[in-house]
Amino acid sequence: MPPKNATSLTVKQATLELLRSFGIKKVFGNPGSTELPFLSDWPDDIDYVLALQEASAVGMADGYAQATRNAGFVNLHSAAGVGNALGNIYTAHRNQTPLVITAGQQARSILPLQAFLYAERASEFPRPYVKFSVEPARAEDVPAAIARAYHMAMQPPCGPTFVSIPIDDWTHQAQPLQARQVSRELGPAPEAMRTLAAALEKSERPAFVVGPAVDRAAAVELMVRVAEKAKASVWVSPFSARCSFPERHPQFSGFLPASPGQLSETLRSYDLVVVIGAPVFTFHVEGHASIFDGATTLFQITDDPDAAAVTPVGNSIVATTKPALAMLLELLGETKRATPAGRQLPPPPAAADPIPVAFLLHTISTAMGEKAALVEEVPSHRPIMHQFMPMPGADSFYTMASGGLGFSLPASVGMALGWPDRRTVCLIGDGSAMYSIQALWTAAQRKLPLTVVVINNAGYGAMRSFSQVMQVRNVPGLDLPGIDFVKIAEGQGCHAVRVSKAAELAPALKHALAHDGASLVEVIVDSAVPLLYAQRGRT
């Protein structure tokens, strides 16, 4: 352990003490020359998690942070490493995941000479996708900058922060810095909540639209109590990255589409829509959003002031989720409305060869049960997944809020690190898997309880679908023949198997889920193109 005498502490020692006081037990990274002074003589009580590429390091830290609900700490390499990681930094920004990202910088004395491997205007590089970014003016300011980065990352709405640190700063002297307690819950304005409660009391057909902030706040059970007391239908916001309501609950109605016309039609029968923990609304294609024309009363509860500011109509209440839901539950009176009926799940799909995606997803859902966590990156199959893989609720489902590929495989590794006593299942497409396939190595080396299921339809299925929706033809680069995921996984130390027959699927999944360590199942599926939206911008 480093000495406690303030006069003998180095910047590195002060920083490590600070990480310990914040409860940070793992540092994710891929080392470079400008990080070596920080990594030298690494302490035994902080686990350095090696990723084989910087985007994977950030993805792992993101998954770990979501599993532990504490900031993930990432150490990247100067400008080149930060550049490699930017896609997953953007995803962490959209996920609202707390990360403290540090990056090496060349020595201050040679920065004016545009030294090799230096970062020009380093603090500007990751903007605007970090909440705070700085290269401290003095070496002794580094621990304070990291402390500020941690507190800002953890303050709702959470997100990544960034500190650039010159290579020679770590050996300078610094004063020790004690961790501070900073509260993170923001209560709602009581009058605004009374107005919402009154609107719910008057409503004949209310609906809640729940988003990822509910699960991030560990408030799913509270959300269920509010929905049951209000007797409201419950929908999931478009592109929600978490499961914020049990999808077998009798009041659960389904998933809102990201088409303005389809979403408006879906919510047309409700006179009051209350959006909780999500934007109003996230769209993907053009079209007229008649939901904003005034026939439906809209309320929003969000911990994100930016989301409140861009909401086009209705009333927004800025507060963190738990105190807002707790106050709403207290304010709600008993209602004479009938409890609305939720969606009806389809019957189990039939087996066939080639394997239908619906049959695959239903089989996975049955095999993994309700204790495992699912990390998903199969955008072309998400509508089918919503039908045949109902999630149980809190801490059960994760995906990328950004829509950018390359997140879920390393994120599943981070989640397996955060949940060593729970199985993590990564459901990923063949195209998606190749963005961060090297994350398998970390999982194999650490024998993590992780099972990766690769849906192989020999191409970018989502792009095939959108080429049909957008009525464009002869698009190059959509086919991916000849990738052998079994050999790739085995080459990185994972147990792996390929399944092409429906009769082989259940036994292969059972074996993979019980495997002591990381496993991969490559499933060859029917390559029929799913249609994500019926028509662009129309219902």
FENCOR-V826329 format. One line per field, one symbol per residue. ss: DSSP state (h for helix, s for strand, l for the rest). psi: psi as a letter, one per 40 degrees, with the letter a starting at -180 (. if undefined). burial: I if it has 24 or more other C-alpha atoms within 12 Angstrom, else O. A space follows every 10 residues. Layout:
ss->???
psi->???
burial->???
This chain:
ss->lllllhhhls hhhhhhhhhh hllllssssl llhhhhhhhl llllllssss lllhhhhhhh hhhhhhhhll lssssslhhh hhhhhhhhhh hhhhhlllss sssssllhhh hlllllllll lhhhhlllll llssslllhh hhhhhhhhhh hhhhllllls sssssshhhl llslllllll lllllllllh hhhhhhhhhh hhlllsssss lhhhhhlllh hhhhhhhhhh llssssllll lsllllllll lsssslllsh hhhhhhllll lsssssllll llllsllllh hhllllssss ssllhhhhhh llllssssll hhhhhhhhhh hlllllllll llllllllll llllslhhhh hhhhhhhhll llssssslhh hhhhhhhhll llllllssll lllllllhhh hhhhhhhhll lllssssssh hhhlllllhh hhhhhlllls ssssssllsl hhhhhhhhhl llllllllsl llllhhhhhh hlllsssssl lhhhhhhhhh hhhhllllss ssssslllll llllsllsl
psi->iiiehdeehi dddddddddd defheihhih iideedddei fhidehhhhh ieiddddddd dddddddefi hihhhihadd ddddeddddd ddddefhhih hiiiiiidde deegihfihh fdeddeifei dhhihidide eddddddddd dddehihiii ihhhhidedd eiiiiihiii hhiehhiihd dddddddddd ddidgiihhi adddddeffd ddddddddde fiihihihfh eihehheeie ehdahhiehd ddddddedeh ehhhhhfiig ihidiiihge deeedhhhih hiehddddde hdiahhhhii dddddddddd dhiiieiihi iaihiiihii iihihidddd ddddddddae dihhhiggdd eddddddegh iebhfehiah edehiedddd ddddddddge eihhhhhiid dddedfdedd dddddefigh hhhhhhefag ddddddddde fiifhifeig iehgdddddd eeeihiihhe hddedddddd dddehgahih hhhhiheihi hdidihei.
burial->OIOOOOOOII IIIIIIIIII OIOIIIIIII IIIIIIIIIO OOOOOIOIII IIIIIIIIII IIIIIIIIII IIIIIIIIII IIIIIIIIII IIIIIIIIII IIIIIIIIOO OOOOOOIIIO OIIOIIOOII IIIIIIOOII IIIIIIIIII IIIIIIIIII IIIIIIIIII IIIIIIIOIO OOOOOIIIOO OIIOOIIOII IOIIIIIIII IIIIIIIIII IIIIIIIIII IIIIIIIIII IIIIIIIIII IIIIIIIIII IIIIIIIIOI IIIIIIIIII IIIIIOOOII IIOOOIIIII IIIIOOIIOO IOIIIIIIII IIIIIIIIIO IIOOOOOOII OOOOOOOOOO IOOIIIIIII IIIIIIIIII OIIIIIIIII IIIIIIIIII IIIIIIIIII IIIIIIIIII IIIIIIIIII OIIIIIIIII IIIIIIIIII IIIIIIIIII IIIIIIIIII IIIIIIIOIO OOOOOOOOOO OOOIIIOIII OIIIIIIIII OIOIIIOIIO OIIIIOIIII IIIIIIIOII IIIOIIIOI
